[in-house]
């Protein structure tokens, strides 16, 4: 069953992360919070993106935060199963929206949902 599940995951960066999660014993069908990171060079752009993203359904959007290098980051979270198609579509939609404000994606991450013994995060 595990080999069939692995074979059905597309061969791309998101697929690589999801295959690694399955290999580590994660059950991708269990919903969990998946965080998508978007970065911006200006606070005004990050705030405009945040306002637009807050109008999308089923998303939790953090207030923009600046790092030590002056890069503004917004984290968009959706509670969902870790399905390749769903992650890739939302990542694409958020990328298009971020780019309209001069931003770009900086990957996604989620906690493993297979059990309490797995506490590390997976990153893409």
Wavefront OBJ file of the C-alpha trace (Angstrom):
o trace
v 0.000 0.000 0.000
v 2.791 2.407 0.930
v 4.593 1.790 -2.386
v 1.375 2.506 -4.314
v 0.874 5.736 -2.354
v 4.456 6.780 -3.091
v 4.097 5.962 -6.795
v 1.015 8.172 -7.070
v 2.809 11.293 -5.814
v 4.092 13.450 -8.701
v 7.833 13.875 -9.204
v 8.449 17.502 -8.274
v 9.613 19.480 -5.226
v 6.285 19.139 -3.413
v 6.194 15.459 -4.286
v 9.694 14.990 -2.890
v 8.612 16.431 0.455
v 5.410 14.409 0.559
v 7.244 11.175 -0.306
v 9.724 11.871 2.500
v 6.805 12.406 4.873
v 5.278 9.046 3.872
v 8.656 7.336 4.255
v 8.855 8.791 7.772
v 5.520 7.203 8.621
v 3.234 10.197 8.174
v -0.373 9.628 7.127
v -1.010 12.327 4.512
v -4.775 11.824 4.739
v -4.915 13.276 8.261
v -5.718 17.005 8.109
v -3.241 19.348 9.749
v -2.264 23.010 9.488
v -0.129 23.671 6.425
v 1.749 26.983 6.468
v 2.621 28.778 3.233
v 5.303 31.467 3.502
v 5.239 34.562 1.292
v 7.885 37.287 1.395
v 7.895 40.943 0.406
v 10.441 43.730 0.217
v 8.103 46.396 1.567
v 5.686 46.548 4.471
v 2.979 48.213 2.340
v 3.111 45.334 -0.159
v 2.937 42.717 2.592
v -0.073 44.471 4.141
v -1.865 44.743 0.789
v -1.276 41.026 0.213
v -2.546 40.245 3.723
v -5.746 42.203 3.094
v -6.327 40.364 -0.209
v -5.483 36.913 1.222
v -7.866 37.465 4.135
v -10.713 37.582 1.597
v -9.948 34.018 0.434
v -11.925 31.168 2.035
v -10.651 28.887 4.790
v -7.337 30.666 5.368
v -5.701 32.057 8.472
v -3.363 34.905 7.511
v -0.776 36.248 9.953
v 0.070 39.902 10.241
v 3.256 40.752 8.330
v 6.474 40.454 10.314
v 9.905 41.751 9.340
v 13.100 39.761 9.815
v 16.607 41.000 10.642
v 17.332 41.473 6.919
v 14.327 43.729 6.350
v 12.276 41.081 4.521
v 8.569 41.096 5.317
v 6.968 37.666 5.724
v 3.329 36.628 5.798
v 2.288 33.104 6.767
v -0.951 31.770 5.302
v -2.346 28.644 6.962
v -5.000 26.209 5.803
v -6.124 23.178 7.781
v -6.183 20.337 5.258
v -4.851 16.909 4.374
v -1.383 16.944 2.828
v -2.541 16.147 -0.714
v -0.169 17.052 -3.517
v -2.816 18.575 -5.794
v -4.339 20.694 -3.022
v -0.980 21.959 -1.750
v 0.255 22.724 -5.255
v -2.951 24.573 -6.212
v -3.008 26.710 -3.079
v 0.716 27.390 -3.397
v 0.148 28.512 -7.014
v -2.845 30.702 -6.104
v -0.939 32.377 -3.260
v 2.097 32.869 -5.507
v 0.011 34.624 -8.169
v -1.568 36.836 -5.504
v 1.787 37.608 -3.840
v 3.412 38.437 -7.187
v 0.651 40.960 -7.879
v 1.978 42.850 -4.827
v 5.673 42.349 -5.623
v 6.120 39.336 -3.366
v 7.112 35.735 -3.912
v 6.687 32.346 -2.256
v 9.175 31.022 0.262
v 7.934 27.435 0.656
v 5.477 25.614 2.853
v 5.690 23.468 5.965
v 3.519 21.352 8.189
v 3.712 19.181 11.261
v 3.578 15.450 10.915
v 0.226 13.926 11.752
v 1.182 10.249 12.165
v 1.436 10.272 15.942
v 2.860 12.031 18.972
v 6.261 10.372 18.579
v 6.892 12.431 15.412
v 7.377 16.053 16.363
v 9.634 17.429 13.603
v 8.299 19.564 10.756
v 8.442 18.836 7.033
v 9.519 21.697 4.769
v 9.260 22.465 1.078
l 1 2 3 4 5 6 7 8 9 10 11 12 13 14 15 16 17 18 19 20 21 22 23 24 25 26 27 28 29 30 31 32 33 34 35 36 37 38 39 40 41 42 43 44 45 46 47 48 49 50 51 52 53 54 55 56 57 58 59 60 61 62 63 64 65 66 67 68 69 70 71 72 73 74 75 76 77 78 79 80 81 82 83 84 85 86 87 88 89 90 91 92 93 94 95 96 97 98 99 100 101 102 103 104 105 106 107 108 109 110 111 112 113 114 115 116 117 118 119 120 121 122 123 124
